[in-house]
Amino acid sequence: MPIKHVIINASPLITLYKSKLADLLPQLFGQVNVPPAVWREVTACKDDIAAQSLPQATWANQLETITIDPKVSAWDLGAGESEVLSYALAHSDYTALLDDTAARRCAVSLKIPTLGTGGINVFAKRRGIIPSVAEPIQSLQNAGLWLSESLVQLLKQQAGE
């Protein structure tokens, strides 16, 4: 099923900016919805590349308010994860872009489609935007995203490499 609409958490945004891969987002999704808690988290550290770049991103749609769904709040996740998942739960045509393990478990239990930061590269390769996932995955790791060796191999396999 193609991904048309996305709502993103802070970790993918920060990591994509730090690895110089944030330009994949508008190429893949056009507009990316950013919940208020995520916007605050990303822009809090003023000397960070993500904090400086996000407010200038014309593809980033800053949402006003999101009501946390009780099914999501029961998981006791962070504010950003809770807003991302609550929004995606209320809007079934949205995919949640997040990496947090507990948040992904919550998404699975609530049948919310998800895509992780590593998976964004697989998606970009399948769409012909990047020629290979190997270098972008290394860039993500260099930017601080922890990916197990088995996950790296799985991503490469999914990308046909």
C-alpha positions in Angstrom: 0.0 0.0 0.0 1.5 3.4 -1.0 2.1 5.9 1.8 0.3 9.2 1.0 0.2 11.1 4.3 2.7 11.1 7.2 3.0 12.5 10.7 6.6 12.5 12.1 8.2 12.2 15.5 11.2 14.1 16.7 13.8 11.3 16.4 13.4 10.8 12.6 13.4 14.5 12.0 16.5 15.2 14.1 18.4 12.2 12.7 17.5 13.0 9.1 18.7 16.6 9.5 21.9 15.6 11.2 22.6 13.0 8.4 21.8 15.5 5.7 18.9 13.3 4.5 15.9 15.5 5.5 15.4 16.4 1.8 14.1 12.9 1.3 10.9 13.8 3.2 9.4 16.2 0.7 10.5 14.1 -2.2 8.7 11.1 -0.7 5.7 12.6 0.9 5.2 16.2 -0.2 3.9 17.5 3.1 4.9 16.1 6.5 2.7 16.9 9.5 4.6 17.8 12.7 2.7 17.7 16.0 3.1 20.6 18.5 5.1 18.5 21.0 7.5 17.3 18.3 7.9 20.8 16.9 8.8 22.1 20.4 11.3 19.2 21.0 13.0 19.7 17.6 13.3 23.4 17.9 14.3 23.6 21.6 18.1 23.5 21.1 18.7 26.6 19.0 22.2 25.7 17.8 21.1 22.3 16.4 20.8 21.9 12.6 17.3 20.5 13.0 16.2 23.4 15.2 17.5 25.9 12.7 16.1 24.1 9.6 12.7 22.9 10.5 11.0 26.4 10.8 12.3 27.1 7.2 11.0 23.8 5.8 8.1 24.6 3.5 7.1 20.9 3.4 6.7 20.8 7.2 3.1 21.4 8.3 3.1 22.5 11.9 -0.1 21.2 13.5 -1.9 23.3 16.1 -3.3 20.9 18.7 -3.7 17.2 19.0 -6.0 15.5 21.6 -4.3 12.4 23.0 -6.4 9.3 22.5 -7.0 7.3 25.7 -5.8 4.1 23.9 -2.5 5.8 23.3 -2.2 7.5 26.7 -2.5 4.1 28.4 1.0 3.3 26.9 2.6 6.2 28.9 4.8 7.3 26.0 6.5 10.7 25.5 4.5 13.7 24.4 5.7 13.6 20.8 5.1 9.9 20.4 1.6 10.2 22.0 0.6 13.1 19.6 2.0 11.2 16.5 0.1 8.1 17.3 -3.1 9.8 18.4 -3.2 11.8 15.2 -2.5 8.7 13.1 -5.1 6.7 15.0 -7.7 9.5 14.2 -6.6 9.7 10.6 -6.4 6.2 9.2 -4.8 7.4 5.9 -1.7 8.5 7.8 1.5 6.6 8.5 3.5 7.4 11.7 7.2 8.0 11.1 8.9 7.0 14.4 11.7 4.9 15.8 10.9 4.5 19.5 10.4 0.8 20.3 7.5 1.3 22.8 5.8 3.7 20.4 6.1 1.1 17.6 4.6 -1.6 19.8 1.7 0.7 20.6 1.2 1.4 16.9 1.2 -2.3 16.1 -1.4 -3.0 18.8 -3.6 -0.2 17.5 -3.0 -1.2 13.8 -1.4 2.1 13.0 1.0 1.9 10.0 4.5 3.0 10.8 7.8 3.6 9.0 11.1 4.0 10.8 14.0 6.3 9.8 15.9 3.4 8.2 12.8 2.4 6.3 12.6 5.8 4.8 15.8 5.0 2.9 14.3 1.8 1.6 11.2 3.6 0.5 13.4 6.2 -1.3 15.4 3.5 -3.1 12.2 1.8 -4.2 11.0 5.1 -5.6 14.3 5.7 -7.5 15.2 8.8 -5.4 18.5 7.3 -4.1 20.6 4.7 -5.9 21.5 2.7 -2.8 20.7 2.5 0.9 24.2 1.7 2.1 25.6 5.2 2.3 22.5 6.8 3.7 22.2 4.1 6.4 25.9 4.8 7.3 25.0 8.5 7.4 22.1 7.8 9.8 24.4 5.8 12.1 27.1 8.5 12.0 24.4 11.0 13.0 23.6 8.8 16.1 20.8 6.5 15.0 21.5 3.1 16.5 20.7 0.3 14.1 21.5 -3.3 14.8 23.6 -5.2 12.3 20.6 -7.5 11.7 18.3 -4.5 11.0 20.9 -3.0 8.6 21.0 -6.3 6.7 17.2 -6.4 6.6 17.0 -2.9 5.3 19.6 -3.7 2.6 17.7 -6.9 1.7 14.4 -4.9 1.5 16.1 -2.5 -0.8 17.4 -5.3 -3.0 21.1 -4.8 -2.1 
